[in-house]
Amino acid sequence: MSQTYECLLGDKPLYIEPGRFAGQAHGAVTVRYGDTMVLVTACMSPEARPDIDFVPLTIDYEERLYAAGKIPGGFIRREGRPSQDAILTCRLTDRPLRPLFPKGFGNEVQIIATVMSADQENPPDILVVIGASAALTISQIPFEGPVGAVRIGCLDGKMIINPTFSQLSQCNVDVVVASTANALVMLESECKEVSEELLMEAIKRGHEVNQQVIKLLEEIRQAVGKPKVVFTPLDNSEQENEVSNFLKDKLTNELLTAPRNEREPVLKELKSGVKKAFEEKYSSLSIENAYETVLKKAFRSLILDAKVRPGGRSFDTIRPIQTEIGILPRTHGSGMFTRGETRVLTITTLGSVGDQQRLDGITPEDSKRFMHHYNFPPFSVGEVRRIGTTGRREIGHGALAERALEPIIPSQEEFPYTIRLVSEVVSSQGSTSMASVCASTLSLMDTGVPIKTPAAGIAMGLVSGPDNRYAVLTDIEGLEDAYGDMDCKVAGTTNGITAVQLDIKLKSVDIAVIGEAFVKAKAARLQIIEKILQTIPASRSELSKFAPRMLKITIPTEKIGAVIGPGGRVIRSIIEETKASIDIENDGTVIIGSPSEEAALKAVHIIENLTKELEVGGIYTGKVTRITNFGAFVEVLPGKEGLVHISELADYRVNNVEDVVKIGDEITVKVTEIDRLGRTNLSRRALLVGDRGAGGDAKEGESSGQDFQRRPPQEPRYPQRDDRGRPGPRNFDNRDRQGGSDSRRPFPGNNFRDK
C-alpha cells in the first residue's frame, strides 16, 4: 500500500506518492500540485558503456493531451513529436541532475515524465524536476541528490511561490531555482527588465523554499529508498601523471595565452603526440581523458595563478565586436553580430496576425505572434555531420533568446504583425545564444520594428580552485566553456535583466558568486548596447518595400458576421479580389495586410462599405442591380440596396426607366429617406437639381426649365414595398406605381404637362 508525503509550498500542498504506479521501474513517483499531476520514473541499464566519457542521461517528457481534456489535432489524432514546451522541460530537468552523478559513471539512465492531469493553472515543469529528483533518490541509481526546484514570481512587489499561469502573465520576475541543501545547481529566468538586486532576492527566496522540498525527499528516502549501487570510478592517475610529465615543458603559459588560430594547431599536435607515445600501453579513451585532465589543470593554473585568460585577455574584457545591418537585399530586415570568432546573422520576417504559430499542448497558451528560431550548422565549427531535424540544443538556445527579446517586442495593438526571427550561427567560438540576442536586436531595428529599447546578452564563466579561490570571467569562449565550471548567460537592456540561464559542472555554486556575475554582466551588456546604438541609433522609420503593409480598422461587433458572410463566403471573396490577408478579432478589430499598400487599402474600402450604415442626406455611387417599370434598384453599399423611383431618375419627366439607366450602370444618388422598416429611398434628380443650382441655372425649389416641376417636399413620394422591394398596397392618394407615368394623378398645387 503506497503512502503519500506532503509539504506546503506557497498556498498549496505538494503531494509525492512513491510506488503507486510503475512497480518495475527502479524508481517511480507521482507528484501533484493543485490538479496537475505527473508520473516520473527512473531506470538504469545493467552495464556501463565503455566507449563514452560523459553521463548517458536521457530525459523524456510525455505530454498527454487527455491530461487537459483535449483530443490532438491533425489527421492522426495522436500525440506526435514533442512540442517545444516538452523539449524545454526535458532540458530544464536534465541540467540540475547531470552534475550530481558520479564522475565517470557510464550506465545509461532514463527519466520518463508523463503528464497524467493538467489543470492548466499550475505548470507541470517544476513537478517534473522534483519528481525526477525523487525517483533517482529512492532508486538504487548512484545520485548525489536530492535536488529541490521551485518557481518564484514577483507580482506587485510580493514574492509568489509557484505562481499559476494566470499570475505568471502579470509577474515581472519568473525564475526557476534548483538547488541542493548547500547551494544552487541551476537557474532559468524570464524577466521584464528588472534589477539585479530584485532577481537576486527572488533567487535567495527560491533557495530557501527548496530546503522544504529537500527535507521531504530525504524523508521519503528514509522510508522507501533502495540501497545505492556502489560505483567505483576508474583510477586514471597513472596515465595522468605520465601524460603530465610528457607535456611538462610544452603546455606553457605563452602557448595558452597565444591567439586561438596559433594555439589550436599546436594543441592538436601535442594531443596526437600523446596518443602515439602511449597507444601501446593504454586504451585510446584513457589516453584522451588523461590529456584533457592535464590540459584542464594547466588552463585553471593560468587563470587562478597567472591571472590571465587564454588569448591574453583580462577577466572583464569582451572580445572585439563588429555590428552590421541590411546585409540581405530581399529580406524584411537583417543584422549580423560578431564577437571574437562568434558570428550570428539574424533575419526578420513580418507576417499577418493570421501567421501566428498555433500551439497544441496542455498549457493555456494556444498561439504566439513572436518567434525566434536558432540554427547551428556543422560548418560553424568546421565539422562534418548529418543535418537532420532541429535538435534539443537548438530549440533551447532559440527559446532562451526568444525569452530575452520578448519584453522589448511591441504589442499587437502597437504593431499588428506576426514577427519571426531566425538566427543563423555562421561561426561559433562561445556564447552563440547571447550573440543571437544582439544580432536579433540589430535585425529588428533594421526592419523597422518599433522595439521598446535595444537588448543584448553576455555569457559569464567561472573557474574555481582550492582554498575557495575563484575567478568570474566575462564573455567566455570555447576553451573556457569546456574547462570552466559555469556558463551563466545574462541578457537584458539598459533598464534591467530580461533572461538568465545558469548551468554548472560543479555540485553547486554559491549565491554570492552568481551576484558577482550579474554585476559584471551588466557592465558588459551596457557596453554592447552602446555599440549597437552606434550602428543604428533607432528603429528605421519605414518598413522594407518587401514587407507587408498592415492596416488596422475597427468595425462594430454586430457587423463581423456581415464581413465574414455565410460560410466565410464574403471574406474569401475579398481575399481573392485583393490578395490581402484579413484577420478579424472578436472585439471588432480587423487587420488587413498585403505587400501592396494599394491592395490593402482596397480591402479596407470594401470592408468599410460592408459595415457602413446609410445616412439620410448621404451621397453614394452604386450599381444598378434591378429595373422595374416604376424605378431602378441601386446597390449603394455592398449588400445594401435602395430604390430610385422613376420620378427621381432625372430632372425631367421620364416615361421609361431604361431610357435613363440600365442594369450594371453606375450612378450617383442621394439618400432621401430610410423608413421605419429599414427600406431606403434614393434620388438622382436631387443631385442634378443641386448641380444646376450651384451653377446658377436653377436653384433648388425653382423650376429647372424642363417640362417637369418638382413636387413639394412633404408629398409622399414612393409606394410601400415589402422587405424584398416589391410594391405593396397603394394609398388612395398615392401615385399608381404599376401604371407608369400615364396613370399618375395630379395633386393640388402641382401642374403636369405632357412633354
Residue, then its C-alpha position, 0 to 999 in steps of 0.5 A: m500500500s503506497q503512502t503519500y508525503e506532503c509539504l506546503l509550498g506557497d498556498k498549496p500542498l505538494y503531494i509525492e506518492p512513491g510506488r503507486f504506479a510503475g512497480q518495475a521501474h527502479g524508481a517511480v513517483t507521482v507528484r501533484y500540485g493543485d490538479t496537475m499531476v505527473l508520473v516520473t520514473a527512473c531506470m538504469s541499464p545493467e552495464a556501463r558503456p565503455d566507449i563514452d566519457f560523459v553521463p548517458l542521461t536521457i530525459d523524456y517528457e510525455e505530454r498527454l493531451y487527455a491530461a487537459g481534456k483535449i483530443p490532438g489535432g491533425f489527421i492522426r489524432r495522436e500525440g506526435r513529436p514533442s512540442q517545444d514546451a516538452i523539449l524545454t522541460c526535458r532540458l530544464t530537468d536534465r541540467p540540475l541532475r547531470p552534475l550530481f552523478p558520479k564522475g565517470f559513471g557510464n550506465e545509461v539512465q532514463i527519466i520518463a515524465t508523463v503528464m497524467s492531469a493538467d489543470q492548466e493553472n499550475p505548470p507541470d515543469i517544476l513537478v517534473v524536476i522534483g519528481a525526477s529528483a525523487a525517483l533517482t533518490i529512492s532508486q538504487i541509481p548512484f545520485e548525489g541528490p536530492v535536488g529541490a526546484v521551485r518557481i518564484g514570481c514577483l507580482d506587485g512587489k510580493m514574492i509568489i511561490n509557484p505562481t499559476f499561469s494566470q499570475l505568471s502573465q502579470c509577474n515581472v520576475d519568473v525564475v526557476v531555482a534548483s538547488t541542493a541543501n548547500a547551494l544552487v545547481m541551476l537557474e532559468s529566468e524570464c524577466k521584464e527588465v528588472s534589477e539585479e538586486l530584485l532577481m537576486e532576492a527572488i533567487k535567495r527566496g527560491h533557495e530557501v523554499n527548496q530546503q522544504v522540498i529537500k527535507l521531504l525527499e530525504e524523508i521519503r528516502q528514509a522510508v522507501g529508498k533502495p540501497k545505492v549501487v556502489f560505483t567505483p570510478l576508474d583510477n586514471s592517475e597513472q596515465e595522468n601523471e605520465v601524460s603530465n610529465f610528457l607535456k611538462d615543458k610544452l603546455t606553457n603559459e605563452l602557448l595558452t595565452a597565444p591567439r586561438n588560430e596559433r594555439e589550436p594547431v599546436l594543441k592538436e599536435l601535442k594531443s596526437g603526440v600523446k596518443k602515439a607515445f602511449e597507444e601501446k600501453y593504454s586504451s585510446l579513451s584513457i589516453e584522451n581523458a588523461y590529456e584533457t585532465v592535464l590540459k584542464k589543470a594547466f588552463r585553471s593554473l593560468i587563470l587562478d595563478a597567472k591571472v590571465r585568460p587564454g588569448g591574453r585577455s583580462f577577466d572583464t574584457i569582451r572580445p572585439i565586436q563588429t555590428e552590421i545591418g541590411i546585409l540581405p537585399r530581399t529580406h524584411g530586415s537583417g543584422m549580423f553580430t560578431r564577437g571574437e570568432t562568434r558570428v550570428l546573422t539574424i533575419t526578420t520576417l513580418g507576417s499577418v496576425g493570421d501567421q501566428q504559430r498555433l500551439d497544441g499542448i496542455t498549457p493555456e497558451d494556444s498561439k504566439r505572434f513572436m518567434h525566434h528560431y536558432n540554427f547551428p550548422p556543422f560548418s560553424v565549427g568546421e565539422v562534418r555531420r548529418i543535418g537532420t531535424t532541429g535538435r534539443r540544443e537548438i530549440g533551447h538556445g532559440a527559446l532562451a533568446e526568444r525569452a530575452l527579446e520578448p519584453i522589448i517586442p511591441s504589442q499587437e495593438e502597437f504593431p499588428y504583425t506576426i514577427r519571426l526571427v531566425s538566427e543563423v550561427v555562421s561561426s561559433q567560438g562561445s556564447t552563440s545564444m547571447a550573440s543571437v540576442c544582439a544580432s536579433t536586436l540589430s535585425l529588428m531595428d533594421t526592419g523597422v520594428p518599433i522595439k521598446t529599447p535595444a537588448a543584448g546578452i553576455a555569457m559569464g564563466l567561472v573557474s574555481g580552485p582550492d582554498n575557495r579561490y575563484a575567478v568570474l570571467t566575462d564573455i567566455e569562449g570555447l576553451e573556457d566553456a569546456y574547462g570552466d565550471m559555469d556558463c551563466k548567460v545574462a541578457g537584458t537592456t539598459n533598464g534591467i535583466t530580461a533572461v538568465q540561464l545558469d548551468i554548472k559542472l560543479k555540485s553547486v555554486d554559491i549565491a554570492v558568486i552568481g551576484e558577482a556575475f550579474v554585476k559584471a554582466k551588466a557592465a558588459r551588456l551596457q557596453i554592447i548596447e552602446k555599440i549597437l546604438q552606434t550602428i543604428p541609433a533607432s528603429r528605421s522609420e519605414l518598413s522594407k518595400f518587401a514587407p507587408r503593409m498592415l492596416k488596422i480598422t475597427i468595425p462594430t461587433e454586430k457587423i463581423g458576421a456581415v464581413i465574414g458572410p455565410g460560410g466565410r463566403v464574403i471574406r474569401s471573396i475579398i481575399e481573392e479580389t485583393k490578395a490581402s490577408i484579413d484577420i478579424e478579432n472578436d472585439g471588432t478589430v480587423i487587420i488587413g495586410s498585403p505587400s501592396e499598400e494599394a491592395a490593402l487599402k482596397a480591402v479596407h474600402i470594401i470592408e468599410n462599405l460592408t459595415k457602413e450604415l446609410e445616412v439620410g442626406g448621404i451621397y453614394t455611387g452604386k450599381v444598378t442591380r434591378i429595373t422595374n417599370f416604376g424605378a431602378f434598384v441601386e446597390v449603394l453599399p455592398g449588400k445594401e440596396g435602395l430604390v430610385h423611383i422613376s420620378e427621381l431618375a432625372d430632372y425631367r419627366v421620364n416615361n421609361v426607366e431604361d431610357v435613363v439607366k440600365i442594369g450594371d450602370e453606375i450612378t450617383v444618388k442621394v439618400t432621401e429617406i430610410d423608413r421605419l422598416g429599414r427600406t431606403n429611398l434614393s434620388r438622382r434628380a436631387l443631385l442634378v437639381g443641386d448641380r444646376g443650382a450651384g451653377g446658377d441655372a436653377k436653384e433648388g425649389e425653382s423650376s429647372g426649365q424642363d417640362f417637369q416641376r418638382r413636387p413639394p417636399q412633404e408629398p409622399r413620394y414612393p409606394q410601400r414595398d415589402d422587405r424584398g422591394r416589391p410594391g405593396p398596397r397603394n394609398f388612395d392618394n398615392r401615385d399608381r406605381q404599376g401604371g407608369s407615368d400615364s396613370r399618375r394623378p395630379f395633386p393640388g398645387n402641382n401642374f403636369r404637362d405632357k412633354 
